[in-house]
Amino acid sequence: MSAEATAAKPAATVDAPPKKKKKFSVPTAFTILFVITILAVIATWFIPAGAYSKLAYLPDSSEFQITEPSGEVRTIPATEEAFRADPELQDMKVDVEKFLDGSITKPISVPGTYEELPQQPKGLFDVTAAMVNGTINGVDIMVFILVLGGLIGVVNASGAFESGLVALTKKTKGREFLLVFLVSVLMVLGGTTCGLEEEAVAFYPILVPIFLALGYDSIVCVGAIFLAGSMGTTFSTINPFSVVIASNAAGVAWTEGIEWRVIGCVVGAIVVVSYLYWYCKKIKKNPEASYTYEDREHFAKLFSVHDSNSSTIPAFDWRRKLILVLFVAAFVIMIYGVVNLHWWFPQMAASFLFIAIICIFLTGLDEKTVVDAFINGASSLVGVSLIIGLARGVNLIMEEGFISDTLLYWASNAVAGMEGAVFIIMMMVIFFLLGFIVPSSSGLAVLAMPILAPLADTVGIDRSIIVSAYNWGQYAMLYLAPTGLVMATLTMLDMKYTHWLKFVLPMVGFLFVFGGALLVAQVMVGA
């Protein structure tokens, strides 16, 4: 090539460095919830304010308290006669005894009492105020999570996790999926019987390292715990926090329609276990097929997964075995307390703290080392605790802006008078959408069931089918909703929301297809 040709060649084609494409970064859970809080504030300016009357039982005075939309409060004796004589309450098909025996503890909406109210728009200051108040509102579960983190820190400092993992991986070689199967089945049973979901955050720190050591990724752990537990809760059979309280609020016995829920639970369990088996087999064959493959080294470091041949792994002696036994016993005690003793987060936190103190003495470490381990373990879960508080702040904005009841009122008007099969599918869709606004199963039950269940009478179907639509619709949303438990779970594992969506969307599709088919079948047979 001549010198002239070289000189004529544009310099840019020779010297310009290649342009780097900007990689899209998924916002953190904090940012997503912050944006949702702002959107909720904006919604209070455009959605009309309104409210239903709320009925609550006051055990100290043995009275019913009715709070009118205007804020006026009145009371009546907590008797069947006074309840049926009250003009607002006489048409409610709710068993008064359900209030007296503690089956219904939260205020419930009174149908036919919706009134528009003066607009209650929120401002920019309410964004941060809701975050603070939501955190205060969720302090019970936050303390539980911090104590859990402290216990994990102590057990980790003892070396029991590392030495136990080495022993486990040697014994389960070639049968790795057995553990995934057992955890999944237990979580389905826990979900369908007692709604074991928020409490299940306690299982992640112990099971994630195990699943990683067995050659899986952390998303398998979320699938085996959160997805399997949610599948069980979706098809609740005797869960007092969803199907029982929803049936009570709808004015039907919780046993009505249970055979359909049992069928759904069995099929749901088979589907979720099969899905996990397919995914586990795929990433075992090709680790790069993992949805979280790009973060594999970060996860391994985060959960202290080491080479099982490393000489730094401590011996699995009697002291570490006993610490692990106590650690596992803490969860057994927790489940027993929730199911049989009606424990809630304060009692669970106290029992975990008790086990942590015993483990502190068993470690044989000096006082400063073990106390620092507890503090560091607790501090590692501060972010998870704050996420739960921020999610509750979104709900506070909508409640204080009086737009939640308006959305419920619109939904009830939209489906009134539809043909049975179309009506029940639309009810599932409505509960799916309401699940984003009210991500609490018991909260949505007492808010929506007294309003929506009577609509079943107008189209000639049983109210128990509405209870099924509530369960299946709301939980299809709770697999996805940032306002629910999803963000706390993903924050605990430092997992991207997009990775979780890719994994869980097929299960959401299954719920809509299978759940919708079961609902239509109930309508067709007149169950």
Secondary structure, DSSP 8 states (H G I E B T S, - for coil): --HHHHHHS-THHHH-------------HHHHHHHHHHHHHHHHHHS--EE--EEEEETTTTEEEEE-TTS-EEEEESSHHHHHHSTTTTT----HHHHHTTS--S-EE-TT--EE-------HHHHHHHHHHHHHHTHHHHHHHHHHHHHHHHHHHHTHHHHHHHHHHHHSTT-THHHHHHHHHHHHHHHHHH--SGGGGGGHHHHHHHHHHTT--HHHHHIIIIIHHHHHHHT-SS-IIIIIHHHHHHTS-TTTTHHHHHHHHHHHHHHHHHHHHHHHHHHHH-GGGSTTGGGHHHHHHHTT---TT-TTS----HHHHHHHHHHHHHHHHHHHHHHHS---HHHHHHHHHHHHHHHHHHH---HHHHHHHHHHHHHTTHHHHHHHHHHHHHHHHHHHTT-HHHHHHHHHHHHTT--HHHHHHHHHHHHHHHHHH---HHHHHHHHHHHHTTHHHHHT--HHHHHHHHHHHHHHHHTT-TTTTHHHHHHHHT--HHHHHHHHHHHHHHIIIIIHHHHHHHHHHT-
